[in-house]
Amino acid sequence: MRRIYHLLQQAERPLFLHVNIRWHRSALNGLFLALSIIGGAVFSLTFSLLSRIYFGLHYPSDTLAGAMLGSSTAMLVGLWI
C-alpha cells in the first residue's frame, strides 16, 4: 500500500520540474559570466583610454575615433561570423 501511495505522489509532480530548474540555473550562470567578461573588458578599455589621454600620448579625439573604429569592426565581424 505504501508503495502505491508513493508512486501516486510522484506521478502528480511534473516530471520536467528538475530540468527547468537546472536549465534556468545554467542560463543565469552563463549570463553572469558574460556580463562579468563584458564589464571587465569595458573597465580595462576605459582605463587604457583615459591613461593614454592623461599621459599625453594621444588626443581625446584619437582615442574616441579608435574606440569607435574598433567597436564597429567587432560588430561587423560578429555579424559576419
Gaussian input, Z-matrix of N, CA and C with variables (Angstrom, degrees):
# hf/3-21g

backbone

0 1
 N
 C     1     B1
 C     2     B2     1     A1
 N     3     B3     2     A2     1     D1
 C     4     B4     3     A3     2     D2
 C     5     B5     4     A4     3     D3
 N     6     B6     5     A5     4     D4
 C     7     B7     6     A6     5     D5
 C     8     B8     7     A7     6     D6
 N     9     B9     8     A8     7     D7
 C    10    B10     9     A9     8     D8
 C    11    B11    10    A10     9     D9
 N    12    B12    11    A11    10    D10
 C    13    B13    12    A12    11    D11
 C    14    B14    13    A13    12    D12
 N    15    B15    14    A14    13    D13
 C    16    B16    15    A15    14    D14
 C    17    B17    16    A16    15    D15
 N    18    B18    17    A17    16    D16
 C    19    B19    18    A18    17    D17
 C    20    B20    19    A19    18    D18
 N    21    B21    20    A20    19    D19
 C    22    B22    21    A21    20    D20
 C    23    B23    22    A22    21    D21
 N    24    B24    23    A23    22    D22
 C    25    B25    24    A24    23    D23
 C    26    B26    25    A25    24    D24
 N    27    B27    26    A26    25    D25
 C    28    B28    27    A27    26    D26
 C    29    B29    28    A28    27    D27
 N    30    B30    29    A29    28    D28
 C    31    B31    30    A30    29    D29
 C    32    B32    31    A31    30    D30
 N    33    B33    32    A32    31    D31
 C    34    B34    33    A33    32    D32
 C    35    B35    34    A34    33    D33
 N    36    B36    35    A35    34    D34
 C    37    B37    36    A36    35    D35
 C    38    B38    37    A37    36    D36
 N    39    B39    38    A38    37    D37
 C    40    B40    39    A39    38    D38
 C    41    B41    40    A40    39    D39
 N    42    B42    41    A41    40    D40
 C    43    B43    42    A42    41    D41
 C    44    B44    43    A43    42    D42
 N    45    B45    44    A44    43    D43
 C    46    B46    45    A45    44    D44
 C    47    B47    46    A46    45    D45
 N    48    B48    47    A47    46    D46
 C    49    B49    48    A48    47    D47
 C    50    B50    49    A49    48    D48
 N    51    B51    50    A50    49    D49
 C    52    B52    51    A51    50    D50
 C    53    B53    52    A52    51    D51
 N    54    B54    53    A53    52    D52
 C    55    B55    54    A54    53    D53
 C    56    B56    55    A55    54    D54
 N    57    B57    56    A56    55    D55
 C    58    B58    57    A57    56    D56
 C    59    B59    58    A58    57    D57
 N    60    B60    59    A59    58    D58
 C    61    B61    60    A60    59    D59
 C    62    B62    61    A61    60    D60
 N    63    B63    62    A62    61    D61
 C    64    B64    63    A63    62    D62
 C    65    B65    64    A64    63    D63
 N    66    B66    65    A65    64    D64
 C    67    B67    66    A66    65    D65
 C    68    B68    67    A67    66    D66
 N    69    B69    68    A68    67    D67
 C    70    B70    69    A69    68    D68
 C    71    B71    70    A70    69    D69
 N    72    B72    71    A71    70    D70
 C    73    B73    72    A72    71    D71
 C    74    B74    73    A73    72    D72
 N    75    B75    74    A74    73    D73
 C    76    B76    75    A75    74    D74
 C    77    B77    76    A76    75    D75
 N    78    B78    77    A77    76    D76
 C    79    B79    78    A78    77    D77
 C    80    B80    79    A79    78    D78
 N    81    B81    80    A80    79    D79
 C    82    B82    81    A81    80    D80
 C    83    B83    82    A82    81    D81
 N    84    B84    83    A83    82    D82
 C    85    B85    84    A84    83    D83
 C    86    B86    85    A85    84    D84
 N    87    B87    86    A86    85    D85
 C    88    B88    87    A87    86    D86
 C    89    B89    88    A88    87    D87
 N    90    B90    89    A89    88    D88
 C    91    B91    90    A90    89    D89
 C    92    B92    91    A91    90    D90
 N    93    B93    92    A92    91    D91
 C    94    B94    93    A93    92    D92
 C    95    B95    94    A94    93    D93
 N    96    B96    95    A95    94    D94
 C    97    B97    96    A96    95    D95
 C    98    B98    97    A97    96    D96
 N    99    B99    98    A98    97    D97
 C   100   B100    99    A99    98    D98
 C   101   B101   100   A100    99    D99
 N   102   B102   101   A101   100   D100
 C   103   B103   102   A102   101   D101
 C   104   B104   103   A103   102   D102
 N   105   B105   104   A104   103   D103
 C   106   B106   105   A105   104   D104
 C   107   B107   106   A106   105   D105
 N   108   B108   107   A107   106   D106
 C   109   B109   108   A108   107   D107
 C   110   B110   109   A109   108   D108
 N   111   B111   110   A110   109   D109
 C   112   B112   111   A111   110   D110
 C   113   B113   112   A112   111   D111
 N   114   B114   113   A113   112   D112
 C   115   B115   114   A114   113   D113
 C   116   B116   115   A115   114   D114
 N   117   B117   116   A116   115   D115
 C   118   B118   117   A117   116   D116
 C   119   B119   118   A118   117   D117
 N   120   B120   119   A119   118   D118
 C   121   B121   120   A120   119   D119
 C   122   B122   121   A121   120   D120
 N   123   B123   122   A122   121   D121
 C   124   B124   123   A123   122   D122
 C   125   B125   124   A124   123   D123
 N   126   B126   125   A125   124   D124
 C   127   B127   126   A126   125   D125
 C   128   B128   127   A127   126   D126
 N   129   B129   128   A128   127   D127
 C   130   B130   129   A129   128   D128
 C   131   B131   130   A130   129   D129
 N   132   B132   131   A131   130   D130
 C   133   B133   132   A132   131   D131
 C   134   B134   133   A133   132   D132
 N   135   B135   134   A134   133   D133
 C   136   B136   135   A135   134   D134
 C   137   B137   136   A136   135   D135
 N   138   B138   137   A137   136   D136
 C   139   B139   138   A138   137   D137
 C   140   B140   139   A139   138   D138
 N   141   B141   140   A140   139   D139
 C   142   B142   141   A141   140   D140
 C   143   B143   142   A142   141   D141
 N   144   B144   143   A143   142   D142
 C   145   B145   144   A144   143   D143
 C   146   B146   145   A145   144   D144
 N   147   B147   146   A146   145   D145
 C   148   B148   147   A147   146   D146
 C   149   B149   148   A148   147   D147
 N   150   B150   149   A149   148   D148
 C   151   B151   150   A150   149   D149
 C   152   B152   151   A151   150   D150
 N   153   B153   152   A152   151   D151
 C   154   B154   153   A153   152   D152
 C   155   B155   154   A154   153   D153
 N   156   B156   155   A155   154   D154
 C   157   B157   156   A156   155   D155
 C   158   B158   157   A157   156   D156
 N   159   B159   158   A158   157   D157
 C   160   B160   159   A159   158   D158
 C   161   B161   160   A160   159   D159
 N   162   B162   161   A161   160   D160
 C   163   B163   162   A162   161   D161
 C   164   B164   163   A163   162   D162
 N   165   B165   164   A164   163   D163
 C   166   B166   165   A165   164   D164
 C   167   B167   166   A166   165   D165
 N   168   B168   167   A167   166   D166
 C   169   B169   168   A168   167   D167
 C   170   B170   169   A169   168   D168
 N   171   B171   170   A170   169   D169
 C   172   B172   171   A171   170   D170
 C   173   B173   172   A172   171   D171
 N   174   B174   173   A173   172   D172
 C   175   B175   174   A174   173   D173
 C   176   B176   175   A175   174   D174
 N   177   B177   176   A176   175   D175
 C   178   B178   177   A177   176   D176
 C   179   B179   178   A178   177   D177
 N   180   B180   179   A179   178   D178
 C   181   B181   180   A180   179   D179
 C   182   B182   181   A181   180   D180
 N   183   B183   182   A182   181   D181
 C   184   B184   183   A183   182   D182
 C   185   B185   184   A184   183   D183
 N   186   B186   185   A185   184   D184
 C   187   B187   186   A186   185   D185
 C   188   B188   187   A187   186   D186
 N   189   B189   188   A188   187   D187
 C   190   B190   189   A189   188   D188
 C   191   B191   190   A190   189   D189
 N   192   B192   191   A191   190   D190
 C   193   B193   192   A192   191   D191
 C   194   B194   193   A193   192   D192
 N   195   B195   194   A194   193   D193
 C   196   B196   195   A195   194   D194
 C   197   B197   196   A196   195   D195
 N   198   B198   197   A197   196   D196
 C   199   B199   198   A198   197   D197
 C   200   B200   199   A199   198   D198
 N   201   B201   200   A200   199   D199
 C   202   B202   201   A201   200   D200
 C   203   B203   202   A202   201   D201
 N   204   B204   203   A203   202   D202
 C   205   B205   204   A204   203   D203
 C   206   B206   205   A205   204   D204
 N   207   B207   206   A206   205   D205
 C   208   B208   207   A207   206   D206
 C   209   B209   208   A208   207   D207
 N   210   B210   209   A209   208   D208
 C   211   B211   210   A210   209   D209
 C   212   B212   211   A211   210   D210
 N   213   B213   212   A212   211   D211
 C   214   B214   213   A213   212   D212
 C   215   B215   214   A214   213   D213
 N   216   B216   215   A215   214   D214
 C   217   B217   216   A216   215   D215
 C   218   B218   217   A217   216   D216
 N   219   B219   218   A218   217   D217
 C   220   B220   219   A219   218   D218
 C   221   B221   220   A220   219   D219
 N   222   B222   221   A221   220   D220
 C   223   B223   222   A222   221   D221
 C   224   B224   223   A223   222   D222
 N   225   B225   224   A224   223   D223
 C   226   B226   225   A225   224   D224
 C   227   B227   226   A226   225   D225
 N   228   B228   227   A227   226   D226
 C   229   B229   228   A228   227   D227
 C   230   B230   229   A229   228   D228
 N   231   B231   230   A230   229   D229
 C   232   B232   231   A231   230   D230
 C   233   B233   232   A232   231   D231
 N   234   B234   233   A233   232   D232
 C   235   B235   234   A234   233   D233
 C   236   B236   235   A235   234   D234
 N   237   B237   236   A236   235   D235
 C   238   B238   237   A237   236   D236
 C   239   B239   238   A238   237   D237
 N   240   B240   239   A239   238   D238
 C   241   B241   240   A240   239   D239
 C   242   B242   241   A241   240   D240

   B1=1.4398
   B2=1.5323
   B3=1.3266
   B4=1.4636
   B5=1.5201
   B6=1.3210
   B7=1.4566
   B8=1.5280
   B9=1.3157
   B10=1.4621
   B11=1.5274
   B12=1.3229
   B13=1.4639
   B14=1.5295
   B15=1.3049
   B16=1.4634
   B17=1.5311
   B18=1.3035
   B19=1.4688
   B20=1.5253
   B21=1.3237
   B22=1.4596
   B23=1.5267
   B24=1.3173
   B25=1.4575
   B26=1.5209
   B27=1.3067
   B28=1.4646
   B29=1.5220
   B30=1.3103
   B31=1.4557
   B32=1.5263
   B33=1.3297
   B34=1.4595
   B35=1.5285
   B36=1.3121
   B37=1.4587
   B38=1.5194
   B39=1.3164
   B40=1.4677
   B41=1.5315
   B42=1.3014
   B43=1.4610
   B44=1.5232
   B45=1.3355
   B46=1.4564
   B47=1.5244
   B48=1.3164
   B49=1.4609
   B50=1.5232
   B51=1.3172
   B52=1.4523
   B53=1.5229
   B54=1.3141
   B55=1.4692
   B56=1.5170
   B57=1.3427
   B58=1.4549
   B59=1.5173
   B60=1.3197
   B61=1.4574
   B62=1.5198
   B63=1.3110
   B64=1.4625
   B65=1.5117
   B66=1.3284
   B67=1.4518
   B68=1.5245
   B69=1.3348
   B70=1.4615
   B71=1.5207
   B72=1.3285
   B73=1.4496
   B74=1.5264
   B75=1.3052
   B76=1.4566
   B77=1.5256
   B78=1.3388
   B79=1.4615
   B80=1.5220
   B81=1.3315
   B82=1.4639
   B83=1.5221
   B84=1.3198
   B85=1.4559
   B86=1.5181
   B87=1.3173
   B88=1.4572
   B89=1.5124
   B90=1.3325
   B91=1.4590
   B92=1.5242
   B93=1.3315
   B94=1.4580
   B95=1.5251
   B96=1.3257
   B97=1.4578
   B98=1.5189
   B99=1.3252
   B100=1.4611
   B101=1.5211
   B102=1.3340
   B103=1.4659
   B104=1.5241
   B105=1.3245
   B106=1.4576
   B107=1.5204
   B108=1.3183
   B109=1.4648
   B110=1.5223
   B111=1.3320
   B112=1.4643
   B113=1.5256
   B114=1.3295
   B115=1.4676
   B116=1.5214
   B117=1.3199
   B118=1.4677
   B119=1.5152
   B120=1.3253
   B121=1.4606
   B122=1.5320
   B123=1.3143
   B124=1.4667
   B125=1.5219
   B126=1.3280
   B127=1.4636
   B128=1.5226
   B129=1.3330
   B130=1.4626
   B131=1.5295
   B132=1.3285
   B133=1.4685
   B134=1.5240
   B135=1.3196
   B136=1.4640
   B137=1.5224
   B138=1.3217
   B139=1.4613
   B140=1.5233
   B141=1.3191
   B142=1.4589
   B143=1.5261
   B144=1.3225
   B145=1.4592
   B146=1.5275
   B147=1.3384
   B148=1.4624
   B149=1.5222
   B150=1.3230
   B151=1.4632
   B152=1.5209
   B153=1.3079
   B154=1.4715
   B155=1.5209
   B156=1.3281
   B157=1.4693
   B158=1.5195
   B159=1.3238
   B160=1.4606
   B161=1.5206
   B162=1.3198
   B163=1.4600
   B164=1.5179
   B165=1.3106
   B166=1.4490
   B167=1.5201
   B168=1.2883
   B169=1.4636
   B170=1.5209
   B171=1.3270
   B172=1.4660
   B173=1.5111
   B174=1.3369
   B175=1.4540
   B176=1.5387
   B177=1.3373
   B178=1.4662
   B179=1.5328
   B180=1.3339
   B181=1.4665
   B182=1.5364
   B183=1.3364
   B184=1.4642
   B185=1.5253
   B186=1.3123
   B187=1.4729
   B188=1.5272
   B189=1.3254
   B190=1.4614
   B191=1.5276
   B192=1.3336
   B193=1.4685
   B194=1.5261
   B195=1.3074
   B196=1.4579
   B197=1.5192
   B198=1.3307
   B199=1.4641
   B200=1.5227
   B201=1.3292
   B202=1.4600
   B203=1.5283
   B204=1.3221
   B205=1.4609
   B206=1.5281
   B207=1.3121
   B208=1.4579
   B209=1.5106
   B210=1.3278
   B211=1.4663
   B212=1.5265
   B213=1.3237
   B214=1.4699
   B215=1.5211
   B216=1.3266
   B217=1.4593
   B218=1.5253
   B219=1.3172
   B220=1.4560
   B221=1.5239
   B222=1.3178
   B223=1.4656
   B224=1.5157
   B225=1.3343
   B226=1.4613
   B227=1.5291
   B228=1.3191
   B229=1.4610
   B230=1.5231
   B231=1.3192
   B232=1.4575
   B233=1.5238
   B234=1.3287
   B235=1.4602
   B236=1.5236
   B237=1.3079
   B238=1.4637
   B239=1.5194
   B240=1.3357
   B241=1.4686
   B242=1.4847
   A1=110.90
   A2=117.17
   A3=120.00
   A4=111.68
   A5=114.64
   A6=118.69
   A7=110.58
   A8=117.83
   A9=121.09
   A10=110.33
   A11=116.65
   A12=120.86
   A13=110.85
   A14=116.32
   A15=121.20
   A16=110.97
   A17=117.50
   A18=120.75
   A19=111.47
   A20=117.80
   A21=120.35
   A22=111.73
   A23=117.54
   A24=120.64
   A25=110.64
   A26=117.44
   A27=120.39
   A28=111.20
   A29=118.46
   A30=121.56
   A31=111.57
   A32=117.73
   A33=120.10
   A34=111.71
   A35=118.37
   A36=121.15
   A37=109.47
   A38=117.52
   A39=118.02
   A40=109.78
   A41=115.45
   A42=120.06
   A43=112.49
   A44=117.74
   A45=121.61
   A46=113.36
   A47=118.20
   A48=121.33
   A49=111.92
   A50=118.95
   A51=120.47
   A52=111.35
   A53=118.43
   A54=121.58
   A55=109.88
   A56=117.06
   A57=119.89
   A58=111.83
   A59=117.69
   A60=119.96
   A61=109.97
   A62=117.36
   A63=119.78
   A64=111.08
   A65=117.92
   A66=120.89
   A67=110.86
   A68=117.41
   A69=120.46
   A70=110.84
   A71=116.63
   A72=119.87
   A73=110.44
   A74=118.34
   A75=120.71
   A76=110.54
   A77=117.21
   A78=119.74
   A79=110.61
   A80=117.46
   A81=120.10
   A82=111.39
   A83=117.01
   A84=119.03
   A85=110.97
   A86=117.30
   A87=120.52
   A88=112.27
   A89=116.45
   A90=120.42
   A91=111.18
   A92=117.32
   A93=120.08
   A94=111.67
   A95=117.27
   A96=120.26
   A97=110.53
   A98=116.96
   A99=120.35
   A100=111.14
   A101=116.74
   A102=119.89
   A103=111.72
   A104=118.02
   A105=119.43
   A106=110.92
   A107=117.95
   A108=120.44
   A109=110.20
   A110=116.65
   A111=120.01
   A112=110.39
   A113=117.40
   A114=120.49
   A115=111.99
   A116=117.06
   A117=120.26
   A118=112.16
   A119=116.50
   A120=120.18
   A121=110.80
   A122=116.92
   A123=120.22
   A124=110.47
   A125=117.26
   A126=120.26
   A127=111.40
   A128=117.09
   A129=119.36
   A130=111.51
   A131=116.91
   A132=118.80
   A133=111.43
   A134=117.47
   A135=120.24
   A136=110.83
   A137=116.40
   A138=119.84
   A139=111.14
   A140=116.72
   A141=120.97
   A142=111.11
   A143=117.40
   A144=120.67
   A145=111.28
   A146=116.60
   A147=119.37
   A148=112.23
   A149=116.70
   A150=118.26
   A151=111.21
   A152=118.53
   A153=120.66
   A154=111.27
   A155=116.42
   A156=119.59
   A157=110.14
   A158=117.75
   A159=122.35
   A160=111.31
   A161=117.88
   A162=120.79
   A163=112.88
   A164=118.39
   A165=122.09
   A166=114.16
   A167=117.91
   A168=119.93
   A169=111.81
   A170=117.65
   A171=122.20
   A172=109.43
   A173=115.00
   A174=120.72
   A175=108.83
   A176=116.99
   A177=118.84
   A178=113.09
   A179=116.54
   A180=118.69
   A181=111.29
   A182=117.55
   A183=120.51
   A184=111.19
   A185=115.85
   A186=118.34
   A187=111.02
   A188=117.17
   A189=120.31
   A190=110.89
   A191=115.96
   A192=119.55
   A193=110.85
   A194=117.95
   A195=120.94
   A196=112.10
   A197=116.47
   A198=120.18
   A199=110.85
   A200=116.28
   A201=119.60
   A202=111.55
   A203=117.00
   A204=120.82
   A205=110.72
   A206=116.94
   A207=120.71
   A208=112.84
   A209=117.12
   A210=119.55
   A211=111.04
   A212=117.71
   A213=118.97
   A214=111.21
   A215=117.56
   A216=120.26
   A217=111.06
   A218=117.35
   A219=120.88
   A220=111.45
   A221=117.70
   A222=120.02
   A223=111.33
   A224=117.49
   A225=120.03
   A226=111.19
   A227=117.04
   A228=119.69
   A229=110.21
   A230=118.00
   A231=121.56
   A232=112.19
   A233=117.44
   A234=120.37
   A235=110.74
   A236=117.26
   A237=121.48
   A238=111.38
   A239=115.69
   A240=119.51
   A241=107.19
   D1=-42.21
   D2=179.10
   D3=-61.48
   D4=-38.96
   D5=-177.83
   D6=-64.81
   D7=-41.63
   D8=178.92
   D9=-64.81
   D10=-43.10
   D11=178.11
   D12=-60.83
   D13=-42.63
   D14=178.97
   D15=-64.26
   D16=-42.32
   D17=178.39
   D18=-65.59
   D19=-37.19
   D20=177.47
   D21=-66.86
   D22=-38.16
   D23=177.67
   D24=-64.28
   D25=-42.04
   D26=179.83
   D27=-68.76
   D28=-32.77
   D29=-179.22
   D30=-69.42
   D31=-26.48
   D32=-179.51
   D33=-77.86
   D34=-20.96
   D35=178.93
   D36=-76.76
   D37=144.31
   D38=174.80
   D39=-69.50
   D40=134.29
   D41=-176.71
   D42=-74.50
   D43=-20.54
   D44=-176.92
   D45=-88.95
   D46=0.07
   D47=-173.56
   D48=-61.78
   D49=-47.05
   D50=-178.36
   D51=-69.02
   D52=-29.58
   D53=178.67
   D54=-68.50
   D55=-43.50
   D56=-179.75
   D57=-65.21
   D58=-39.17
   D59=179.44
   D60=-63.18
   D61=-43.99
   D62=178.58
   D63=-65.87
   D64=-38.87
   D65=-179.61
   D66=-64.84
   D67=-44.01
   D68=179.24
   D69=-64.65
   D70=-39.36
   D71=-179.73
   D72=-64.53
   D73=-43.39
   D74=-179.52
   D75=-69.53
   D76=-34.78
   D77=177.35
   D78=-65.73
   D79=-41.37
   D80=178.21
   D81=-67.24
   D82=-38.96
   D83=177.11
   D84=-62.68
   D85=-41.16
   D86=176.98
   D87=-64.19
   D88=-39.74
   D89=178.75
   D90=-64.96
   D91=-45.74
   D92=179.69
   D93=-65.51
   D94=-35.82
   D95=176.74
   D96=-64.62
   D97=-44.69
   D98=179.47
   D99=-63.70
   D100=-42.58
   D101=179.51
   D102=-65.80
   D103=-36.55
   D104=179.13
   D105=-70.55
   D106=-36.28
   D107=177.19
   D108=-67.39
   D109=-44.75
   D110=179.37
   D111=-65.48
   D112=-41.49
   D113=178.61
   D114=-63.17
   D115=-41.06
   D116=176.92
   D117=-64.95
   D118=-38.99
   D119=178.84
   D120=-66.70
   D121=-42.84
   D122=179.22
   D123=-64.24
   D124=-41.78
   D125=178.79
   D126=-62.41
   D127=-46.37
   D128=-177.45
   D129=-68.40
   D130=-37.70
   D131=177.99
   D132=-67.54
   D133=-40.96
   D134=178.21
   D135=-63.86
   D136=-43.11
   D137=178.26
   D138=-62.68
   D139=-41.27
   D140=179.53
   D141=-64.69
   D142=-44.40
   D143=-179.65
   D144=-64.66
   D145=-45.07
   D146=-178.58
   D147=-67.67
   D148=-34.57
   D149=179.35
   D150=-69.82
   D151=-34.93
   D152=177.84
   D153=-67.24
   D154=-36.62
   D155=175.97
   D156=-69.84
   D157=-42.34
   D158=-176.97
   D159=-63.29
   D160=-43.17
   D161=-177.95
   D162=-83.56
   D163=1.67
   D164=174.88
   D165=76.93
   D166=21.22
   D167=179.50
   D168=-79.85
   D169=-31.62
   D170=-179.73
   D171=-140.30
   D172=155.25
   D173=171.37
   D174=-78.27
   D175=156.74
   D176=178.71
   D177=-59.30
   D178=-35.59
   D179=179.54
   D180=-66.50
   D181=-33.65
   D182=177.72
   D183=-64.45
   D184=-45.05
   D185=-178.63
   D186=-69.07
   D187=-36.85
   D188=178.06
   D189=-65.48
   D190=-43.56
   D191=178.25
   D192=-64.41
   D193=-39.50
   D194=178.13
   D195=-65.57
   D196=-39.23
   D197=178.36
   D198=-66.41
   D199=-40.97
   D200=178.62
   D201=-67.13
   D202=-41.01
   D203=178.49
   D204=-65.04
   D205=-43.22
   D206=180.00
   D207=-65.95
   D208=-42.06
   D209=-179.18
   D210=-70.36
   D211=-38.36
   D212=177.94
   D213=-67.97
   D214=-37.49
   D215=176.14
   D216=-64.33
   D217=-42.00
   D218=178.17
   D219=-63.36
   D220=-39.20
   D221=177.94
   D222=-66.67
   D223=-41.15
   D224=179.17
   D225=-65.87
   D226=-40.99
   D227=177.44
   D228=-65.88
   D229=-38.55
   D230=177.53
   D231=-64.05
   D232=-36.94
   D233=177.36
   D234=-72.95
   D235=-33.25
   D236=-177.84
   D237=-72.18
   D238=-35.82
   D239=-178.76
   D240=-80.00

